[in-house]
């Protein structure tokens, strides 16, 4: 899904998949470590309404070439602020770390 392009292209494609409710598509971009983090978040996020929109609030690149994004998702009940770190692995952008804040149900 995210071969080639930029880290921001990959982030937008994954956010668009989340908006469509395509969680399996979004999960394809996770490394095993990030998948473990996502599974921890799943119990809380599954109880929330589907995201209606998103905005990338920040994008920074580390000296090691890792891209860090902060994204705000809007739902009918609350905003969810997520952070995701991306790195190219074998020519494909992958999420290496994921976290969320503001998850109150």
VMD Tcl script that builds the backbone (N, CA, C; Angstrom):
set m [mol new atoms 315]
animate dup $m
set s [atomselect $m all]
$s set {name element resname resid chain x y z} {
  {N N UNK 1 A 0.815 -1.194 0.000}
  {CA C UNK 1 A 0.000 0.000 0.000}
  {C C UNK 1 A 0.860 1.259 0.000}
  {N N UNK 2 A 2.026 1.240 0.644}
  {CA C UNK 2 A 2.803 2.465 0.782}
  {C C UNK 2 A 4.195 2.353 0.173}
  {N N UNK 3 A 4.355 1.503 -0.834}
  {CA C UNK 3 A 5.650 1.430 -1.494}
  {C C UNK 3 A 5.905 2.743 -2.213}
  {N N UNK 4 A 7.152 3.225 -2.134}
  {CA C UNK 4 A 7.474 4.490 -2.765}
  {C C UNK 4 A 6.802 5.651 -2.048}
  {N N UNK 5 A 6.802 6.817 -2.689}
  {CA C UNK 5 A 6.172 7.977 -2.077}
  {C C UNK 5 A 6.933 8.441 -0.853}
  {N N UNK 6 A 6.311 9.356 -0.137}
  {CA C UNK 6 A 6.928 9.929 1.058}
  {C C UNK 6 A 6.280 9.349 2.311}
  {N N UNK 7 A 6.896 9.625 3.436}
  {CA C UNK 7 A 6.310 9.208 4.716}
  {C C UNK 7 A 4.956 9.874 4.908}
  {N N UNK 8 A 4.832 11.137 4.489}
  {CA C UNK 8 A 3.552 11.829 4.641}
  {C C UNK 8 A 2.484 11.203 3.746}
  {N N UNK 9 A 2.858 10.782 2.537}
  {CA C UNK 9 A 1.909 10.072 1.669}
  {C C UNK 9 A 1.406 8.809 2.364}
  {N N UNK 10 A 2.334 8.073 2.986}
  {CA C UNK 10 A 1.980 6.840 3.685}
  {C C UNK 10 A 1.067 7.126 4.872}
  {N N UNK 11 A 1.372 8.202 5.621}
  {CA C UNK 11 A 0.550 8.570 6.770}
  {C C UNK 11 A -0.862 8.916 6.315}
  {N N UNK 12 A -0.985 9.712 5.256}
  {CA C UNK 12 A -2.300 10.098 4.740}
  {C C UNK 12 A -3.079 8.878 4.240}
  {N N UNK 13 A -2.414 7.972 3.541}
  {CA C UNK 13 A -3.089 6.771 3.033}
  {C C UNK 13 A -3.627 5.926 4.184}
  {N N UNK 14 A -2.862 5.820 5.253}
  {CA C UNK 14 A -3.303 5.046 6.410}
  {C C UNK 14 A -4.458 5.748 7.116}
  {N N UNK 15 A -4.375 7.067 7.271}
  {CA C UNK 15 A -5.477 7.817 7.888}
  {C C UNK 15 A -6.745 7.699 7.041}
  {N N UNK 16 A -6.599 7.759 5.726}
  {CA C UNK 16 A -7.751 7.609 4.838}
  {C C UNK 16 A -8.374 6.217 5.000}
  {N N UNK 17 A -7.544 5.191 5.156}
  {CA C UNK 17 A -8.050 3.832 5.382}
  {C C UNK 17 A -8.842 3.776 6.687}
  {N N UNK 18 A -8.348 4.441 7.723}
  {CA C UNK 18 A -9.054 4.470 9.012}
  {C C UNK 18 A -10.407 5.153 8.847}
  {N N UNK 19 A -10.452 6.264 8.100}
  {CA C UNK 19 A -11.721 6.965 7.884}
  {C C UNK 19 A -12.728 6.086 7.146}
  {N N UNK 20 A -12.237 5.242 6.236}
  {CA C UNK 20 A -13.121 4.320 5.502}
  {C C UNK 20 A -13.538 3.134 6.361}
  {N N UNK 21 A -12.944 2.992 7.537}
  {CA C UNK 21 A -13.226 1.841 8.387}
  {C C UNK 21 A -12.425 0.618 7.989}
  {N N UNK 22 A -11.403 0.808 7.169}
  {CA C UNK 22 A -10.559 -0.286 6.682}
  {C C UNK 22 A -9.394 -0.505 7.647}
  {N N UNK 23 A -9.700 -1.045 8.802}
  {CA C UNK 23 A -8.666 -1.238 9.820}
  {C C UNK 23 A -7.642 -2.289 9.380}
  {N N UNK 24 A -8.076 -3.285 8.631}
  {CA C UNK 24 A -7.130 -4.295 8.148}
  {C C UNK 24 A -6.109 -3.666 7.201}
  {N N UNK 25 A -6.555 -2.771 6.348}
  {CA C UNK 25 A -5.643 -2.066 5.455}
  {C C UNK 25 A -4.648 -1.220 6.227}
  {N N UNK 26 A -5.141 -0.528 7.237}
  {CA C UNK 26 A -4.261 0.308 8.057}
  {C C UNK 26 A -3.262 -0.553 8.831}
  {N N UNK 27 A -3.694 -1.706 9.285}
  {CA C UNK 27 A -2.818 -2.563 10.087}
  {C C UNK 27 A -1.704 -3.200 9.258}
  {N N UNK 28 A -1.854 -3.252 7.945}
  {CA C UNK 28 A -0.808 -3.815 7.087}
  {C C UNK 28 A 0.476 -3.012 7.177}
  {N N UNK 29 A 0.364 -1.770 7.597}
  {CA C UNK 29 A 1.524 -0.883 7.641}
  {C C UNK 29 A 2.309 -1.002 8.949}
  {N N UNK 30 A 1.862 -1.840 9.868}
  {CA C UNK 30 A 2.487 -1.944 11.188}
  {C C UNK 30 A 3.606 -2.977 11.215}
  {N N UNK 31 A 4.713 -2.608 11.855}
  {CA C UNK 31 A 5.743 -3.600 12.159}
  {C C UNK 31 A 5.212 -4.459 13.311}
  {N N UNK 32 A 5.825 -5.599 13.595}
  {CA C UNK 32 A 5.353 -6.420 14.716}
  {C C UNK 32 A 5.309 -5.659 16.041}
  {N N UNK 33 A 6.290 -4.797 16.305}
  {CA C UNK 33 A 6.307 -4.019 17.550}
  {C C UNK 33 A 5.122 -3.054 17.597}
  {N N UNK 34 A 4.871 -2.367 16.488}
  {CA C UNK 34 A 3.750 -1.430 16.435}
  {C C UNK 34 A 2.416 -2.170 16.500}
  {N N UNK 35 A 2.355 -3.379 15.947}
  {CA C UNK 35 A 1.131 -4.178 16.018}
  {C C UNK 35 A 0.802 -4.491 17.475}
  {N N UNK 36 A 1.807 -4.819 18.272}
  {CA C UNK 36 A 1.577 -5.068 19.702}
  {C C UNK 36 A 1.017 -3.824 20.383}
  {N N UNK 37 A 1.549 -2.656 20.051}
  {CA C UNK 37 A 1.048 -1.407 20.630}
  {C C UNK 37 A -0.389 -1.153 20.182}
  {N N UNK 38 A -0.683 -1.424 18.915}
  {CA C UNK 38 A -2.035 -1.211 18.384}
  {C C UNK 38 A -3.042 -2.146 19.053}
  {N N UNK 39 A -2.650 -3.361 19.323}
  {CA C UNK 39 A -3.552 -4.315 19.967}
  {C C UNK 39 A -3.901 -3.853 21.384}
  {N N UNK 40 A -2.953 -3.226 22.059}
  {CA C UNK 40 A -3.203 -2.689 23.395}
  {C C UNK 40 A -4.245 -1.565 23.321}
  {N N UNK 41 A -4.182 -0.760 22.271}
  {CA C UNK 41 A -5.128 0.347 22.092}
  {C C UNK 41 A -6.491 -0.123 21.586}
  {N N UNK 42 A -6.551 -1.282 20.969}
  {CA C UNK 42 A -7.763 -1.734 20.273}
  {C C UNK 42 A -8.987 -1.817 21.181}
  {N N UNK 43 A -8.835 -2.282 22.404}
  {CA C UNK 43 A -9.989 -2.441 23.292}
  {C C UNK 43 A -10.692 -1.114 23.533}
  {N N UNK 44 A -9.939 -0.040 23.647}
  {CA C UNK 44 A -10.526 1.276 23.897}
  {C C UNK 44 A -11.042 1.886 22.594}
  {N N UNK 45 A -10.253 1.810 21.526}
  {CA C UNK 45 A -10.635 2.480 20.286}
  {C C UNK 45 A -11.815 1.810 19.603}
  {N N UNK 46 A -12.016 0.522 19.796}
  {CA C UNK 46 A -13.149 -0.159 19.165}
  {C C UNK 46 A -14.474 0.329 19.741}
  {N N UNK 47 A -14.472 0.855 20.961}
  {CA C UNK 47 A -15.698 1.343 21.588}
  {C C UNK 47 A -16.055 2.759 21.118}
  {N N UNK 48 A -15.163 3.413 20.390}
  {CA C UNK 48 A -15.396 4.785 19.938}
  {C C UNK 48 A -16.082 4.802 18.575}
  {N N UNK 49 A -16.790 5.892 18.284}
  {CA C UNK 49 A -17.361 6.032 16.941}
  {C C UNK 49 A -16.249 6.106 15.895}
  {N N UNK 50 A -16.591 5.800 14.666}
  {CA C UNK 50 A -15.629 5.891 13.574}
  {C C UNK 50 A -15.176 7.338 13.413}
  {N N UNK 51 A -13.916 7.496 13.126}
  {CA C UNK 51 A -13.382 8.840 12.895}
  {C C UNK 51 A -14.056 9.451 11.673}
  {N N UNK 52 A -14.341 10.753 11.763}
  {CA C UNK 52 A -14.993 11.474 10.667}
  {C C UNK 52 A -14.009 12.295 9.841}
  {N N UNK 53 A -12.928 12.731 10.476}
  {CA C UNK 53 A -11.914 13.518 9.772}
  {C C UNK 53 A -10.613 13.436 10.560}
  {N N UNK 54 A -9.542 13.906 9.933}
  {CA C UNK 54 A -8.251 13.952 10.613}
  {C C UNK 54 A -7.460 15.156 10.123}
  {N N UNK 55 A -6.503 15.558 10.933}
  {CA C UNK 55 A -5.572 16.624 10.555}
  {C C UNK 55 A -4.197 16.245 11.078}
  {N N UNK 56 A -3.210 16.306 10.204}
  {CA C UNK 56 A -1.832 16.078 10.638}
  {C C UNK 56 A -1.359 17.367 11.302}
  {N N UNK 57 A -1.098 17.297 12.608}
  {CA C UNK 57 A -0.716 18.489 13.373}
  {C C UNK 57 A 0.781 18.754 13.329}
  {N N UNK 58 A 1.576 17.692 13.211}
  {CA C UNK 58 A 3.024 17.892 13.117}
  {C C UNK 58 A 3.665 16.706 12.413}
  {N N UNK 59 A 4.829 16.979 11.838}
  {CA C UNK 59 A 5.637 15.965 11.155}
  {C C UNK 59 A 7.089 16.378 11.308}
  {N N UNK 60 A 7.843 15.540 12.021}
  {CA C UNK 60 A 9.259 15.790 12.242}
  {C C UNK 60 A 10.040 14.574 11.784}
  {N N UNK 61 A 11.267 14.810 11.340}
  {CA C UNK 61 A 12.145 13.709 10.954}
  {C C UNK 61 A 13.365 13.701 11.865}
  {N N UNK 62 A 13.677 12.533 12.410}
  {CA C UNK 62 A 14.849 12.399 13.280}
  {C C UNK 62 A 16.114 12.257 12.436}
  {N N UNK 63 A 17.252 12.408 13.082}
  {CA C UNK 63 A 18.530 12.247 12.395}
  {C C UNK 63 A 18.683 10.829 11.851}
  {N N UNK 64 A 18.000 9.862 12.468}
  {CA C UNK 64 A 18.078 8.465 12.033}
  {C C UNK 64 A 17.119 8.174 10.876}
  {N N UNK 65 A 16.387 9.200 10.401}
  {CA C UNK 65 A 15.497 8.999 9.271}
  {C C UNK 65 A 14.104 8.510 9.627}
  {N N UNK 66 A 13.783 8.515 10.919}
  {CA C UNK 66 A 12.439 8.120 11.348}
  {C C UNK 66 A 11.541 9.359 11.297}
  {N N UNK 67 A 10.340 9.190 10.757}
  {CA C UNK 67 A 9.382 10.290 10.638}
  {C C UNK 67 A 8.328 10.142 11.731}
  {N N UNK 68 A 8.128 11.215 12.484}
  {CA C UNK 68 A 7.189 11.208 13.605}
  {C C UNK 68 A 6.029 12.146 13.281}
  {N N UNK 69 A 4.812 11.596 13.361}
  {CA C UNK 69 A 3.603 12.360 13.065}
  {C C UNK 69 A 2.726 12.440 14.301}
  {N N UNK 70 A 2.032 13.557 14.409}
  {CA C UNK 70 A 0.978 13.741 15.410}
  {C C UNK 70 A -0.283 14.060 14.605}
  {N N UNK 71 A -1.316 13.227 14.788}
  {CA C UNK 71 A -2.544 13.349 13.997}
  {C C UNK 71 A -3.735 13.438 14.938}
  {N N UNK 72 A -4.628 14.383 14.660}
  {CA C UNK 72 A -5.861 14.516 15.443}
  {C C UNK 72 A -7.018 13.963 14.617}
  {N N UNK 73 A -7.676 12.932 15.158}
  {CA C UNK 73 A -8.873 12.365 14.548}
  {C C UNK 73 A -10.090 12.926 15.268}
  {N N UNK 74 A -11.084 13.352 14.516}
  {CA C UNK 74 A -12.338 13.847 15.095}
  {C C UNK 74 A -13.389 12.755 14.975}
  {N N UNK 75 A -14.072 12.477 16.099}
  {CA C UNK 75 A -15.212 11.572 16.102}
  {C C UNK 75 A -16.397 12.363 16.644}
  {N N UNK 76 A -17.572 11.770 16.615}
  {CA C UNK 76 A -18.747 12.469 17.128}
  {C C UNK 76 A -18.687 12.639 18.636}
  {N N UNK 77 A -17.898 11.823 19.325}
  {CA C UNK 77 A -17.861 11.921 20.779}
  {C C UNK 77 A -16.633 12.643 21.327}
  {N N UNK 78 A -15.502 12.575 20.637}
  {CA C UNK 78 A -14.290 13.192 21.161}
  {C C UNK 78 A -13.197 13.193 20.110}
  {N N UNK 79 A -12.170 13.988 20.347}
  {CA C UNK 79 A -10.982 13.966 19.505}
  {C C UNK 79 A -10.018 12.928 20.055}
  {N N UNK 80 A -9.310 12.286 19.158}
  {CA C UNK 80 A -8.258 11.344 19.533}
  {C C UNK 80 A -6.975 11.833 18.891}
  {N N UNK 81 A -5.955 12.032 19.692}
  {CA C UNK 81 A -4.666 12.454 19.172}
  {C C UNK 81 A -3.756 11.238 19.149}
  {N N UNK 82 A -3.290 10.923 17.947}
  {CA C UNK 82 A -2.433 9.747 17.772}
  {C C UNK 82 A -1.045 10.195 17.351}
  {N N UNK 83 A -0.075 9.417 17.747}
  {CA C UNK 83 A 1.287 9.637 17.257}
  {C C UNK 83 A 1.727 8.358 16.569}
  {N N UNK 84 A 2.440 8.531 15.476}
  {CA C UNK 84 A 2.933 7.384 14.718}
  {C C UNK 84 A 4.329 7.693 14.214}
  {N N UNK 85 A 5.203 6.720 14.327}
  {CA C UNK 85 A 6.560 6.834 13.797}
  {C C UNK 85 A 6.670 5.906 12.600}
  {N N UNK 86 A 7.246 6.408 11.521}
  {CA C UNK 86 A 7.386 5.670 10.271}
  {C C UNK 86 A 8.858 5.558 9.900}
  {N N UNK 87 A 9.200 4.437 9.276}
  {CA C UNK 87 A 10.551 4.223 8.756}
  {C C UNK 87 A 10.423 3.370 7.502}
  {N N UNK 88 A 11.278 3.611 6.533}
  {CA C UNK 88 A 11.280 2.768 5.346}
  {C C UNK 88 A 12.019 1.483 5.664}
  {N N UNK 89 A 11.347 0.369 5.421}
  {CA C UNK 89 A 11.922 -0.958 5.642}
  {C C UNK 89 A 11.809 -1.711 4.324}
  {N N UNK 90 A 12.959 -2.049 3.759}
  {CA C UNK 90 A 13.008 -2.746 2.468}
  {C C UNK 90 A 12.195 -2.009 1.412}
  {N N UNK 91 A 12.318 -0.666 1.409}
  {CA C UNK 91 A 11.678 0.154 0.395}
  {C C UNK 91 A 10.207 0.444 0.611}
  {N N UNK 92 A 9.646 0.014 1.744}
  {CA C UNK 92 A 8.229 0.222 2.036}
  {C C UNK 92 A 8.116 0.975 3.360}
  {N N UNK 93 A 7.259 2.009 3.392}
  {CA C UNK 93 A 7.036 2.742 4.634}
  {C C UNK 93 A 6.229 1.886 5.597}
  {N N UNK 94 A 6.723 1.772 6.838}
  {CA C UNK 94 A 6.061 0.988 7.885}
  {C C UNK 94 A 5.969 1.813 9.163}
  {N N UNK 95 A 4.899 1.601 9.901}
  {CA C UNK 95 A 4.737 2.241 11.207}
  {C C UNK 95 A 5.532 1.424 12.215}
  {N N UNK 96 A 6.463 2.081 12.902}
  {CA C UNK 96 A 7.314 1.393 13.863}
  {C C UNK 96 A 6.860 1.593 15.307}
  {N N UNK 97 A 6.036 2.619 15.539}
  {CA C UNK 97 A 5.506 2.890 16.884}
  {C C UNK 97 A 4.206 3.658 16.730}
  {N N UNK 98 A 3.259 3.371 17.630}
  {CA C UNK 98 A 1.961 4.035 17.599}
  {C C UNK 98 A 1.486 4.241 19.026}
  {N N UNK 99 A 0.851 5.373 19.268}
  {CA C UNK 99 A 0.283 5.667 20.591}
  {C C UNK 99 A -0.894 6.614 20.394}
  {N N UNK 100 A -1.719 6.731 21.421}
  {CA C UNK 100 A -2.850 7.646 21.365}
  {C C UNK 100 A -3.064 8.252 22.739}
  {N N UNK 101 A -3.602 9.470 22.736}
  {CA C UNK 101 A -3.935 10.132 23.999}
  {C C UNK 101 A -5.385 10.596 23.924}
  {N N UNK 102 A -5.936 10.876 25.060}
  {CA C UNK 102 A -7.318 11.349 25.110}
  {C C UNK 102 A -8.345 10.257 24.941}
  {N N UNK 103 A -7.969 9.034 25.226}
  {CA C UNK 103 A -8.895 7.910 25.069}
  {C C UNK 103 A -9.659 7.695 26.365}
  {N N UNK 104 A -10.750 8.417 26.530}
  {CA C UNK 104 A -11.600 8.294 27.702}
  {C C UNK 104 A -12.947 7.822 27.219}
  {N N UNK 105 A -13.397 6.721 27.762}
  {CA C UNK 105 A -14.715 6.212 27.366}
  {C C UNK 105 A -15.662 6.258 28.526}
}
mol reanalyze $m
mol bondsrecalc $m
mol representation Tube
mol addrep $m
